[in-house]
Amino acid sequence: MPLTHIILPYKEVMTEKNAGAVATVVAHHVKLSSGDQNFQVFGQIVNNPTIPGIDYVPMKQSLSWVRGRNIGLARAYVRKLNIMPRPDLVEVHGRAQVARYVCQKRPDLPVILYLHNDPRHMKGAKTEDERLWLIKNLAGVICVSNYIQSCFLDGLTGKGIKNDSVQSVLNGTAKSEKLHLPKEKSILLIGRMIPEKGILPACNAITQVLKTFPDWKLHVVGGRHFRKAPPSNYEKQIKQAVSALNGQVHLHGFQPASFTRTLQNKAAISVVPSLWAEPCGLTGLEALAAGSALITTNVGGIPEYARGRAVMINLSGTERDDQNAEVAFKNALAQELHHLINDRELRENFQKNAFNHFPFTAENMVDKANKVRQDFLSRFTNTQL
């Protein structure tokens, strides 16, 4: 049975309570792949029980104080290879420097880099030369969206590379079994509580609108990290922004996926207010999969799944860095939100369209990724033969 080793970024934990986006995607790959494949997932030592159905191998970092925690995990992994059955494939998620390290230490093994973010801001892939090295030495690169694929190939045109060694597999998510209508009169805002996610200006806009609609509620879910922790200054600003709504707002902080899924199934409207080039965020996909009317922005990889299925606020390239961008965004969001709340037929059309025309399932993602893996493996040459 083919054996694939998957290496998580250090910050990701494979637990039901604290799994981030990368761990969630990896769990889908492991649990939904056909039974004739075998996966082992490697990552940091965790305190909570791991996700059921995942063969998880915890590792203690090796000399992380010298080169960082991710290379510390990579060193620990290479050591484990000496006492474990040889894998048919090594798949490194989210860390270019880890993929390079493992590839250099074990050039006999096919190593794939699975990219979840823009590599141009990532250790080991910032420069064109670093990305060119990865193309020439790895078995392949999988990107979570066409946008991330274009980021990886930025500046590499005409350098004799094979574009089929860098392929995109759009993220997917679990779809609800049925569309629950009518939805509750609630707006759902899920995301990490950091400025680039646009949560604070979104709360300001939603507060402005909900003063006119006292029978509607706002649910805000998320924390600065994927765990419960004392509120940051940014989270305190969010609490202050919605304080005028009294009983209309529920600030839940970080919550496990099971909690957020319940809210997603009930929410009439979901808002994903990203102000940065989102690679392919799961919150927007999850909102559509639950049949929620989605309002989002046109940045990064979001249009690849949201165009034609959601209300999209246009942020031009210059506007994102302009000091007036936040005001423009708040005004646009308030206008679109007011429109959706006022027009029930329009809102339900978005809900039905989102749910009934949703090809971005976790099953489709896994099926395509497995085909890409096989394609990469078929062209891999063992350098130690």
VEXMI-720442 format. One record per residue (C-alpha): residue in one letter; x, y, z. Coordinates in steps of 0.25 Angstrom, whole numbers, padded with zeros to 4 digits, always signed. Layout:
<sites>
aXYZ ...
</sites>
This chain:
<sites>
m+0000+0000+0000 p+0006+0013-0004 l+0011+0021+0008 t+0011+0037+0008 h+0017+0045+0019 i+0011+0058+0022 i+0019+0069+0030 l+0011+0080+0036 p+0016+0094+0039 y+0020+0095+0054 k+0009+0104+0057 e-0002+0095+0053 v-0008+0084+0062 m-0016+0072+0058 t-0027+0073+0068 e-0042+0075+0067 k-0042+0087+0076 n-0030+0095+0071 a-0028+0090+0056 g-0025+0102+0047 a-0027+0103+0032 v-0015+0095+0028 a-0018+0083+0038 t-0033+0083+0034 v-0029+0082+0019 v-0019+0071+0022 a-0030+0063+0030 h-0039+0064+0018 h-0028+0058+0009 v-0025+0047+0019 k-0039+0043+0023 l-0045+0044+0009 s-0034+0037+0000 s-0037+0023-0005 g-0034+0012+0005 d-0022+0007-0004 q-0014+0019+0001 n-0007+0020+0014 f-0004+0034+0021 q+0004+0037+0033 v+0004+0052+0038 f+0016+0058+0045 g+0016+0070+0054 q+0018+0076+0068 i+0015+0069+0081 v+0000+0072+0084 n-0007+0072+0098 n-0021+0070+0093 p-0026+0057+0086 t-0023+0057+0071 i-0034+0056+0060 p-0040+0042+0059 g-0035+0034+0047 i-0022+0041+0046 d-0009+0033+0048 y-0001+0044+0055 v+0013+0044+0059 p+0017+0055+0069 m+0032+0060+0068 k+0041+0067+0078 q+0048+0078+0071 s+0063+0076+0069 l+0072+0088+0071 s+0061+0098+0068 w+0068+0109+0075 v+0078+0109+0064 r+0070+0110+0052 g+0055+0111+0056 r+0044+0102+0060 n+0040+0098+0046 i+0054+0093+0043 g+0055+0087+0056 l+0043+0078+0052 a+0050+0075+0039 r+0062+0071+0046 a+0054+0062+0055 y+0046+0056+0043 v+0059+0053+0036 r+0064+0045+0048 k+0051+0037+0049 l+0053+0033+0034 n+0065+0024+0039 i+0056+0016+0048 m+0043+0016+0040 p+0038+0009+0027 r+0042+0017+0015 p+0031+0026+0009 d+0027+0026-0005 l+0024+0041-0004 v+0027+0052+0005 e+0018+0064+0005 v+0022+0077+0013 h+0010+0087+0015 g+0013+0101+0016 r+0028+0102+0019 a+0037+0104+0007 q+0050+0103+0015 v+0045+0090+0021 a+0043+0084+0007 r+0057+0088+0003 y+0063+0083+0016 v+0057+0069+0014 c+0060+0069-0001 q+0074+0072+0002 k+0076+0062+0013 r+0068+0051+0005 p+0069+0053-0010 d+0065+0039-0012 l+0051+0042-0007 p+0040+0050-0016 v+0037+0062-0008 i+0025+0071-0011 l+0022+0085-0006 y+0008+0088-0003 l+0006+0103-0002 h-0005+0110+0006 n+0001+0124+0005 d+0008+0134-0004 p+0022+0128-0005 r+0029+0142-0008 h+0027+0145+0007 m+0032+0131+0011 k+0046+0126+0016 g+0052+0118+0005 a+0043+0123-0006 k+0044+0138-0005 t+0054+0140-0017 e+0053+0135-0031 d+0065+0127-0030 e+0059+0120-0017 r+0047+0116-0025 l+0054+0112-0037 w+0062+0102-0028 l+0049+0097-0023 i+0044+0094-0037 k+0057+0087-0041 n+0059+0078-0029 l+0045+0075-0023 a+0036+0065-0029 g+0025+0076-0030 v+0018+0088-0024 i+0003+0088-0021 c-0004+0102-0019 v-0017+0104-0012 s-0022+0113-0023 n-0018+0119-0037 y-0014+0132-0030 i-0004+0125-0021 q+0001+0117-0034 s+0003+0131-0041 c+0011+0136-0028 f+0020+0124-0029 l+0023+0126-0044 d+0025+0141-0042 g+0037+0145-0050 l+0040+0131-0054 t+0035+0132-0068 g+0045+0128-0079 k+0054+0121-0070 g+0052+0108-0076 i+0043+0102-0065 k+0032+0092-0067 n+0019+0099-0063 d+0013+0085-0060 s+0022+0083-0048 v+0014+0094-0041 q-0001+0092-0041 s-0013+0097-0034 v-0023+0089-0026 l-0034+0099-0020 n-0037+0097-0006 g-0050+0089-0003 t-0059+0087+0009 a-0070+0078+0015 k-0083+0082+0009 s-0096+0082+0018 e-0105+0070+0015 k-0117+0080+0012 l-0120+0094+0011 h-0127+0099+0024 l-0138+0110+0020 p-0142+0119+0025 k-0129+0124+0031 e-0129+0131+0044 k-0128+0146+0044 s-0113+0146+0047 i-0100+0150+0041 l-0088+0142+0043 l-0073+0147+0044 i-0062+0137+0045 g-0047+0139+0045 r-0034+0141+0052 m-0035+0154+0059 i-0024+0162+0052 p-0024+0174+0043 e-0022+0168+0030 k-0035+0160+0032 g-0043+0173+0032 i-0051+0168+0044 l-0051+0182+0051 p-0056+0191+0039 a-0066+0180+0036 c-0072+0181+0051 n-0072+0196+0049 a-0081+0194+0036 i-0090+0183+0042 t-0092+0191+0055 q-0096+0203+0046 v-0106+0195+0039 l-0112+0187+0050 k-0116+0199+0057 t-0127+0200+0047 f-0131+0185+0048 p-0133+0181+0063 d-0138+0167+0060 w-0125+0163+0054 k-0113+0158+0061 l-0098+0157+0059 h-0089+0146+0063 v-0074+0148+0063 v-0065+0136+0064 g-0050+0135+0065 g-0037+0139+0072 r-0023+0144+0069 h-0019+0129+0069 f-0026+0116+0068 r-0028+0114+0083 k-0034+0121+0094 a-0026+0133+0100 p-0027+0146+0106 p-0033+0157+0097 s-0023+0165+0089 n-0023+0180+0087 y-0030+0178+0073 e-0040+0169+0080 k-0043+0179+0090 q-0045+0189+0079 i-0055+0180+0072 k-0063+0178+0085 q-0064+0193+0087 a-0068+0195+0072 v-0081+0186+0074 s-0084+0191+0089 a-0095+0200+0084 l-0103+0188+0079 n-0105+0182+0093 g-0113+0169+0092 q-0111+0168+0077 v-0097+0163+0077 h-0090+0151+0082 l-0075+0150+0083 h-0071+0136+0084 g-0056+0136+0083 f-0048+0124+0077 q-0057+0112+0076 p-0055+0098+0070 a-0060+0095+0056 s-0073+0087+0062 f-0078+0100+0068 t-0075+0109+0056 r-0082+0099+0046 t-0095+0100+0054 l-0095+0115+0053 q-0092+0114+0038 n-0104+0105+0035 k-0113+0115+0042 a-0107+0129+0038 a-0115+0136+0027 i-0102+0144+0023 s-0088+0142+0025 v-0077+0153+0023 v-0062+0150+0019 p-0056+0164+0019 s-0042+0160+0015 l-0033+0173+0012 w-0021+0165+0008 a-0019+0155-0003 e-0026+0143+0003 p-0020+0130-0003 c-0032+0122-0003 g-0039+0124+0011 l-0048+0113+0016 t-0058+0122+0023 g-0063+0127+0010 l-0064+0113+0005 e-0071+0108+0017 a-0081+0119+0016 l-0085+0115+0002 a-0085+0100+0006 a-0095+0104+0017 g-0104+0112+0008 s-0101+0125+0014 a-0102+0138+0006 l-0088+0142+0005 i-0082+0156+0005 t-0067+0156+0002 t-0056+0164-0005 n-0049+0161-0019 v-0035+0159-0014 g-0025+0148-0015 g-0031+0134-0018 i-0045+0138-0013 p-0051+0141-0027 e-0048+0127-0032 y-0059+0121-0023 a-0068+0133-0020 r-0070+0140-0033 g-0084+0137-0038 r-0088+0132-0024 a-0086+0143-0015 v-0087+0158-0013 m-0073+0163-0016 i-0067+0177-0012 n-0057+0182-0021 l-0043+0186-0015 s-0034+0191-0026 g-0019+0189-0024 t-0016+0203-0020 e-0028+0204-0011 r-0024+0193-0002 d-0011+0201+0002 d-0019+0215+0003 q-0022+0221+0016 n-0036+0224+0011 a-0038+0209+0008 e-0044+0205+0021 v-0055+0216+0020 a-0058+0212+0005 f-0059+0197+0009 k-0068+0200+0021 n-0077+0209+0013 a-0078+0198+0002 l-0080+0187+0012 a-0091+0194+0019 q-0098+0197+0006 e-0098+0183+0001 l-0102+0177+0015 h-0114+0187+0016 h-0118+0182+0002 l-0118+0167+0006 i-0125+0169+0019 n-0136+0178+0012 d-0138+0168+0000 r-0142+0154+0005 e-0144+0149-0009 l-0130+0153-0013 r-0124+0148+0000 e-0130+0134-0002 n-0126+0134-0017 f-0112+0135-0012 q-0114+0124-0002 k-0120+0114-0012 n-0109+0117-0023 a-0098+0116-0013 f-0103+0102-0008 n-0108+0096-0021 h-0096+0100-0029 f-0084+0097-0020 p-0073+0089-0027 f-0063+0092-0017 t-0065+0080-0008 a-0054+0073+0000 e-0056+0060-0008 n-0053+0068-0021 m-0041+0074-0015 v-0036+0061-0010 d-0038+0054-0024 k-0031+0065-0032 a-0019+0065-0022 n-0017+0050-0023 k-0017+0051-0038 v-0007+0062-0037 r+0002+0054-0027 q+0002+0042-0036 d+0006+0051-0048 f+0018+0057-0040 l+0022+0043-0036 s+0021+0037-0050 r+0032+0047-0054 f+0041+0047-0042 t+0055+0042-0044 n+0062+0036-0032 t+0075+0043-0031 q+0082+0032-0023 l+0080+0021-0033 
</sites>
